[in-house]
């Protein structure tokens, strides 16, 4: 399933040029902005909760076009989903 609500906004992606994702501090700044943006939306928060519930019952995959997961929003999304996992999975 595709959940565009979990993707970084077009505005944040357009600012990606500002971030040298090779630099850990800049990468953290981008990831922090992504998480703040994601969790500011009720629709996105509810989607994170839904995906966390599904992931508690069955394996999921998080896809993107980025070649290096460590420099991709999906790495932070994975952490966010884990944080919202039902208590028995934490």
NORRAJO-V872617 format. One record per residue. N is the residue number from 1. PSI is psi in whole degrees, 0 to 359 (999 if undefined). Layout:
<<N/PSI> <N/PSI>>
This chain:
<<1/148> <2/127> <3/86> <4/338> <5/340> <6/355> <7/155> <8/148> <9/161> <10/323> <11/313> <12/319> <13/325> <14/334> <15/355> <16/332> <17/333> <18/338> <19/125> <20/97> <21/353> <22/334> <23/117> <24/324> <25/318> <26/321> <27/317> <28/319> <29/314> <30/312> <31/320> <32/319> <33/319> <34/312> <35/318> <36/314> <37/314> <38/313> <39/353> <40/343> <41/126> <42/320> <43/316> <44/318> <45/316> <46/324> <47/319> <48/314> <49/317> <50/311> <51/322> <52/320> <53/317> <54/315> <55/336> <56/341> <57/334> <58/149> <59/143> <60/163> <61/143> <62/118> <63/160> <64/171> <65/350> <66/136> <67/325> <68/107> <69/326> <70/342> <71/21> <72/150> <73/336> <74/335> <75/316> <76/321> <77/319> <78/316> <79/318> <80/316> <81/318> <82/321> <83/333> <84/10> <85/150> <86/150> <87/324> <88/342> <89/347> <90/999>>
